[in-house]
Amino acid sequence: MGMQGKPDGMHGGEVPRYCLDGRNKEVADYCETDIVNTYRVWLRYELFRGRLTNAELEATETALFEFIKYAPTRSRTSSI
């Protein structure tokens, strides 16, 4: 589907330790990739169900990428 995976250098098993170490920004960046990719999978699902057209899917993904690009404090997901 052309989606980026998780940020390098971290996996889910490390989240509790990162939180205890106060590395909240890294945890947020890690979790944000899940949110964005889950939304994109749902959009594809809606396309397959006939509730979205290809044009609507493309427009929605473009809007998502623009939001990520210009949203403050975004780092890792800017390349999604």
Secondary structure, DSSP 8 states (H G I E B T S, - for coil): -------TT--GGGHHHHHHTT-HHHHHHHHHHHHHHHHHHHHHHHHHHTSS-HHHHHHHHHHHHHHHHHSTT--GGGG-
